[in-house]
């Protein structure tokens, strides 16, 4: 089985949550090699930013893969332009083929907000892309509060990765055997990694710290564009 893992974040290598999640998934897929039906797994990890001007090369890699997994952040409840551009190119390439390769496709979506529900639109887009590109949809995982994971090995990014570790492990086991991501993995991945009040407290503290550093602490409630009452 040839597996292509695509990092959809435009951040530098080794700094994004998408990469941390995808590399852990790759490790778990590799661990499945030789287990039951999962034999001879070959894994390749690529960053989409490298292929922003090499669309044909990316399409050829997708065609050569048995399984493609995309990991992407959420930008304004959708996929980033970098990912959208790649999806459009791949879909156009495969739509033009009478019998494109039998490639499966799955997605791992993460957002900075604590609720995984903010990933729903991006997951729907990934599903629609798979259909347009004649790829077999193998499911998706959605994670909220993923930002703190960026730049860390998932096993070390606790408590932020406490649900992602078992979810991705479960997903890898299924994907390696030609199955779709199980519902249990989806449920685990969507669990919040911290209480809502704690997220709000940390977020507010960070905003105030940044404002203090830029000498704008007293202007946080300013409304320069508000109409005069």
Protein Blocks (a to p, Z undefined) as FASTA:
>chain_A
ZZddddfbfbdehiafklmmmmmmmmmmmmmgopajlghiacddddfklmmmmmmlmmmm
mmmpmbdcdddddeehiacfklmmmmmmmmmmmmmpmbdcddddddddddfbfblklmmm
mmmmmmmmmmmnopacebjaddehklmmgopafklmccklmmmmmmmmmmmmmmmnopac
dfklmmmmmpcfbdfklmmmmmmmmmmmmmmmnopmmmmmgcfkbccZZ
